[in-house]
Amino acid sequence: LVIETLREVDPTRKCFRMVGGVLVERTVKEVLPALESNKEQISKLIEALAQQLQAKGRELTEFRERHNIRLVGEDDPKSAARDGPEGGKGGSAGVLVS
């Protein structure tokens, strides 16, 4: 938004920029290239972080599969096979009534 606004302004106009907590007076033609450079660097950094996030997600999934780690509430393929027609649910096997 700031870059778009400064593109329409006279390049010799005063411009104030915060640098390391200090307000510095510059001209628009000095500030605009720095802002564009910062924007490009931030975009590249976001792309790199997104790629790292995807790589870590794949790594985590592989680790969970390799060590058979399941989260609470997650479907377990082995328990689905046990809860078949004679599974523990709904059956009265092993219940003593006096």
Buried (B, 14 or more C-beta within 10 A) or exposed (E): EEEEEBEEEEEEEEBEBEEEEEEEEBEBBEBBEEBEEEEEEEEEEEEEEEEEEEEEEEEEEEEEEEEEEEEEEEEEEEEEEEEEEEEEEEEEEEEEEE
